[in-house]
Amino acid sequence: ARRLVEGMEARRVTQRPGLEWEAVAQTLDRVAGQGLIVRDGTRYRASPLGLRFLNDVLTGFLPETSKSVG
């Protein structure tokens, strides 16, 4: 759902991957500070810039061990 232009509800950010809010909040703050995502009310969505670099945005949510593989 993070790949959808409409974004997703904040409650689903943790619901789908089964993560705790604390596990994603720091990443959300970081990518929002970079202008890659925006919060619209209770929804998070990729910004126009974030859509251009969506794979980079999404890999920011992977566990560190997954990032180093490959």
TORZA-874312 format. One line per 2 residues: their letters; for each residue x, y, z of N, C-alpha, C, O. Coordinates in nm, 2 decimals. Example, Ala and Ser with C-alpha at 12.3 -4.5 7.8 and 13.67 -1.06 7.14 Angstrom:
// TORZA-874312
AS> 1.32:-0.57:0.78:1.23:-0.45:0.78:1.32:-0.33:0.78:1.42:-0.33:0.85; 1.28:-0.22:0.71:1.37:-0.11:0.71:1.29:0.00:0.79:1.34:0.11:0.80 $
// end
This chain:
// TORZA-874312
AR> 0.08:-0.12:0.00:0.00:0.00:0.00:0.09:0.13:0.00:0.04:0.23:-0.04; 0.21:0.12:0.05:0.30:0.24:0.05:0.33:0.28:-0.10:0.37:0.39:-0.12 $
RL> 0.31:0.19:-0.19:0.34:0.23:-0.33:0.23:0.30:-0.39:0.24:0.36:-0.50; 0.11:0.30:-0.33:-0.01:0.37:-0.39:0.01:0.52:-0.37:0.05:0.57:-0.27 $
VE> -0.03:0.59:-0.48:-0.02:0.74:-0.48:-0.11:0.80:-0.36:-0.07:0.90:-0.31; -0.22:0.73:-0.33:-0.31:0.78:-0.23:-0.25:0.76:-0.09:-0.29:0.83:0.01 $
GM> -0.15:0.68:-0.07:-0.08:0.66:0.06:-0.17:0.56:0.14:-0.24:0.48:0.09; -0.15:0.57:0.27:-0.22:0.48:0.36:-0.24:0.54:0.49:-0.17:0.64:0.53 $
EA> -0.34:0.50:0.56:-0.38:0.55:0.69:-0.26:0.52:0.79:-0.20:0.41:0.78; -0.24:0.61:0.88:-0.13:0.59:0.98:-0.14:0.46:1.06:-0.04:0.40:1.08 $
RR> -0.26:0.42:1.09:-0.28:0.30:1.17:-0.24:0.18:1.09:-0.20:0.07:1.15; -0.24:0.18:0.96:-0.20:0.07:0.87:-0.05:0.07:0.85:0.00:-0.04:0.81 $
VT> 0.02:0.17:0.88:0.16:0.18:0.86:0.23:0.06:0.94:0.32:0.00:0.90; 0.18:0.04:1.06:0.23:-0.07:1.14:0.15:-0.19:1.14:0.20:-0.30:1.16 $
QR> 0.02:-0.18:1.10:-0.06:-0.30:1.10:-0.02:-0.40:1.00:-0.01:-0.52:1.03; 0.01:-0.36:0.88:0.04:-0.46:0.77:0.17:-0.53:0.79:0.16:-0.66:0.79 $
PG> 0.28:-0.47:0.82:0.40:-0.54:0.84:0.41:-0.60:0.98:0.51:-0.67:1.01; 0.32:-0.57:1.07:0.32:-0.62:1.21:0.43:-0.55:1.29:0.49:-0.62:1.38 $
LE> 0.46:-0.43:1.26:0.57:-0.35:1.33:0.51:-0.27:1.44:0.39:-0.22:1.43; 0.58:-0.24:1.54:0.54:-0.14:1.65:0.56:0.00:1.59:0.65:0.02:1.51 $
WE> 0.48:0.09:1.64:0.49:0.23:1.59:0.64:0.29:1.61:0.69:0.36:1.52; 0.70:0.25:1.72:0.83:0.30:1.75:0.93:0.26:1.64:1.03:0.32:1.61 $
AV> 0.90:0.14:1.58:0.99:0.08:1.48:0.99:0.16:1.35:1.09:0.16:1.27; 0.88:0.23:1.32:0.87:0.31:1.20:0.86:0.46:1.21:0.89:0.53:1.12 $
AQ> 0.83:0.51:1.33:0.82:0.65:1.35:0.95:0.73:1.32:0.94:0.83:1.26; 1.06:0.68:1.36:1.19:0.75:1.33:1.21:0.75:1.18:1.25:0.86:1.13 $
TL> 1.18:0.64:1.11:1.20:0.64:0.96:1.10:0.74:0.90:1.14:0.81:0.81; 0.98:0.74:0.94:0.88:0.83:0.89:0.92:0.97:0.91:0.91:1.05:0.81 $
DR> 0.97:1.01:1.02:1.02:1.14:1.05:1.14:1.18:0.96:1.15:1.29:0.91; 1.23:1.08:0.94:1.35:1.11:0.86:1.31:1.13:0.71:1.35:1.23:0.65 $
VA> 1.23:1.04:0.66:1.19:1.06:0.52:1.10:1.18:0.49:1.10:1.24:0.39; 1.02:1.21:0.59:0.94:1.33:0.58:1.03:1.46:0.59:1.00:1.55:0.51 $
GQ> 1.13:1.46:0.67:1.22:1.57:0.67:1.30:1.58:0.54:1.35:1.69:0.51; 1.31:1.48:0.47:1.38:1.48:0.34:1.29:1.52:0.23:1.33:1.53:0.11 $
GL> 1.16:1.54:0.26:1.06:1.58:0.16:1.01:1.46:0.08:0.96:1.48:-0.03; 1.03:1.34:0.12:1.00:1.22:0.04:0.86:1.17:0.07:0.80:1.10:-0.01 $
IV> 0.81:1.19:0.19:0.67:1.16:0.22:0.60:1.28:0.29:0.67:1.37:0.34; 0.47:1.28:0.28:0.39:1.39:0.35:0.28:1.32:0.43:0.24:1.21:0.40 $
RD> 0.24:1.39:0.53:0.12:1.35:0.61:0.01:1.44:0.58:0.02:1.56:0.59; -0.10:1.38:0.53:-0.23:1.45:0.51:-0.33:1.40:0.61:-0.39:1.29:0.59 $
GT> -0.35:1.47:0.71:-0.44:1.43:0.82:-0.39:1.30:0.88:-0.29:1.30:0.95; -0.46:1.19:0.86:-0.42:1.07:0.92:-0.35:0.97:0.82:-0.33:0.85:0.84 $
RY> -0.32:1.03:0.70:-0.26:0.95:0.59:-0.12:0.99:0.57:-0.08:1.11:0.58; -0.04:0.89:0.53:0.10:0.91:0.49:0.10:0.88:0.34:0.05:0.77:0.30 $
RA> 0.17:0.96:0.26:0.18:0.93:0.12:0.31:0.98:0.07:0.37:1.07:0.12; 0.36:0.92:-0.04:0.48:0.97:-0.10:0.46:1.10:-0.16:0.36:1.13:-0.23 $
SP> 0.55:1.19:-0.15:0.55:1.32:-0.21:0.58:1.30:-0.36:0.63:1.19:-0.40; 0.57:1.40:-0.45:0.61:1.39:-0.58:0.76:1.35:-0.59:0.80:1.26:-0.67 $
LG> 0.84:1.41:-0.51:0.99:1.37:-0.50:1.00:1.22:-0.46:1.08:1.15:-0.51; 0.92:1.19:-0.35:0.93:1.05:-0.30:0.89:0.95:-0.40:0.94:0.84:-0.40 $
LR> 0.79:0.98:-0.49:0.75:0.89:-0.59:0.86:0.86:-0.69:0.88:0.75:-0.74; 0.95:0.96:-0.71:1.06:0.94:-0.80:1.17:0.85:-0.74:1.24:0.78:-0.81 $
FL> 1.17:0.85:-0.61:1.27:0.77:-0.54:1.21:0.67:-0.45:1.26:0.64:-0.34; 1.10:0.61:-0.49:1.01:0.53:-0.40:1.09:0.40:-0.35:1.07:0.37:-0.24 $
ND> 1.17:0.34:-0.43:1.24:0.23:-0.39:1.34:0.26:-0.27:1.35:0.19:-0.17; 1.40:0.38:-0.28:1.49:0.43:-0.17:1.41:0.45:-0.04:1.45:0.42:0.07 $
VL> 1.29:0.51:-0.06:1.20:0.54:0.05:1.16:0.40:0.12:1.17:0.39:0.24; 1.12:0.31:0.04:1.07:0.18:0.10:1.18:0.10:0.16:1.16:0.04:0.26 $
TG> 1.30:0.10:0.11:1.41:0.03:0.17:1.45:0.09:0.30:1.52:0.02:0.38; 1.42:0.21:0.33:1.44:0.27:0.46:1.37:0.21:0.57:1.40:0.23:0.69 $
FL> 1.26:0.13:0.54:1.18:0.06:0.64:1.23:-0.08:0.66:1.17:-0.15:0.75; 1.32:-0.13:0.58:1.37:-0.27:0.60:1.46:-0.28:0.72:1.53:-0.18:0.75 $
PE> 1.46:-0.39:0.78:1.56:-0.41:0.89:1.70:-0.40:0.84:1.73:-0.43:0.72; 1.79:-0.35:0.92:1.93:-0.33:0.88:1.99:-0.46:0.82:2.07:-0.44:0.72 $
TS> 1.96:-0.58:0.86:2.02:-0.70:0.81:1.98:-0.72:0.66:2.06:-0.77:0.58; 1.86:-0.68:0.63:1.81:-0.69:0.49:1.88:-0.60:0.40:1.90:-0.63:0.28 $
KS> 1.91:-0.48:0.45:1.97:-0.37:0.36:2.11:-0.42:0.32:2.15:-0.38:0.21; 2.18:-0.49:0.40:2.32:-0.53:0.36:2.33:-0.65:0.27:2.44:-0.68:0.23 $
VG> 2.22:-0.72:0.25:2.22:-0.84:0.16:2.22:-0.79:0.02:2.15:-0.70:-0.02; 2.31:-0.86:-0.06:2.30:-0.83:-0.20:2.42:-0.76:-0.25:2.43:-0.73:-0.37 $
// end
